[in-house]
Amino acid sequence: MKTSMVAESFLRHAPADGSAPHLVSIQRDPALAATLQGTVGSVQLRYHSLQLIPVDLIDDLPGTWNALLDAVEAFLADGKAEVPYPSIEAQILLERTGSITKFTAGKVRHIVDAGELIDGILSGAAAYVEFAGPGQQPATGRIGELRTRAAAAGLCA
């Protein structure tokens, strides 16, 4: 399925040769990403041509995905969510006003389609959990539960 929402996970790579650290995509370079130590990284959400999450919001990658899942859960329950990033001073905000949904990460705010956003976040979280491997059953179950709740609300297929 072609979608206008793309979620991608990146891990921070600090090469041993002293060259500048950079982010490695687990989707585009899974072999290199699998060799990296640590969990510092970034989640990137792109909606059409918009970058929803600024590239400088680098934090604990599993914690960032958990924060995004917390935001989805609160949004499905109340139509709004305010969730902090794991360890940096930034918030994830989601708010529905009528037919408009605002998504904010850090200081960047965009209007998005709620269904595409929710589906993109859940798909991206599932891809990260699959990459992270064993011990991820609780996250997999939570993603499934959120997908079921989103579908019941008419927000996901």
GIHUBEL-V829866 format. One record per run of one state. SS is the DSSP state (@ for helix, = for strand, . for the rest). FROM is the first residue (numbers start at 1). LEN is the number of residues. If there is no record, write none. Layout:
# GIHUBEL-V829866
{{SS	FROM	LEN} {SS	FROM	LEN}}
This chain:
# GIHUBEL-V829866
{{.	1	4} {=	5	9} {.	14	8} {=	22	4} {.	26	4} {@	30	6} {.	36	4} {=	40	8} {.	48	2} {=	50	2} {.	52	7} {=	59	2} {@	61	18} {.	79	1} {=	80	5} {.	85	6} {=	91	7} {.	98	2} {=	100	6} {.	106	2} {=	108	5} {.	113	1} {@	114	19} {.	133	4} {@	137	16} {.	153	5}}
